[in-house]
Amino acid sequence: MVLLALAVVLVVGAEWSRVGSLVGADGRRARERRRRKSNLKLVRSDEEEFEESVQRDLSQLPTIEERDRL
């Protein structure tokens, strides 16, 4: 019986890094992160719409003409 108990303690000690990551604080953080990420949604937009928006914004920016620098 004592040998069996020692064998269990030895296996748990050898595998503690793996078991600890699943059960301990790291495991809890990983589970919470997975839970938070599952609520996120990817929003896809039309790429042409984005390009037109950027062009429109760039055209509305004030510019410095060459003669204005002097």
C-alpha positions, 0 to 999 in steps of 0.5 A, spaced: 500 500 500 505 504 501 509 503 495 502 504 491 502 511 495 509 513 493 508 511 486 502 516 485 506 521 489 511 520 484 507 520 478 503 527 480 510 530 482 513 528 475 507 531 471 505 537 476 507 542 471 502 539 466 497 538 471 498 545 474 497 548 467 490 545 467 488 546 474 492 552 477 491 559 475 494 559 468 489 554 467 483 559 469 486 564 465 486 560 459 479 558 460 477 565 462 481 568 455 477 562 451 470 564 454 472 572 452 474 570 445 468 566 444 464 572 445 468 576 439 465 577 432 469 578 426 466 584 422 468 584 415 467 590 410 468 591 403 475 593 401 473 598 396 468 601 401 475 602 405 479 605 399 474 610 397 473 612 404 481 613 405 481 617 398 475 621 400 479 623 407 486 624 404 482 629 399 479 633 404 486 634 408 489 641 407 495 641 403 501 646 403 502 648 396 510 650 393 508 657 393 506 657 400 512 655 403 516 661 401 
